[in-house]
């Protein structure tokens, strides 16, 4: 799957979860997926806990987070 196809799996809509990025067609925030992975949950566990997502959704969340961080600006104090 291409980068563009993966990123289409993430939507930002002010009417859904107050505009937080979510997996398309769900109310599952990218933030939650990132947090669960950070605490050691595996993609297999995520798919078991949230059977409506697939591996491509998890990859899309990771890619979206990486793209957002790439454009983060750091200001010296």
VENSULFEN-V26995 format. One line per field, one symbol per residue. psi: psi as a letter, one per 20 degrees, with the letter a starting at -180 (. if undefined). A space follows every 50 residues. Layout:
psi=???
This chain:
psi=prgggghiipqopiiplkjqprppjrkoqggggggghhjjqqhggghghm iirrhhgghggggggggghhjppppq.
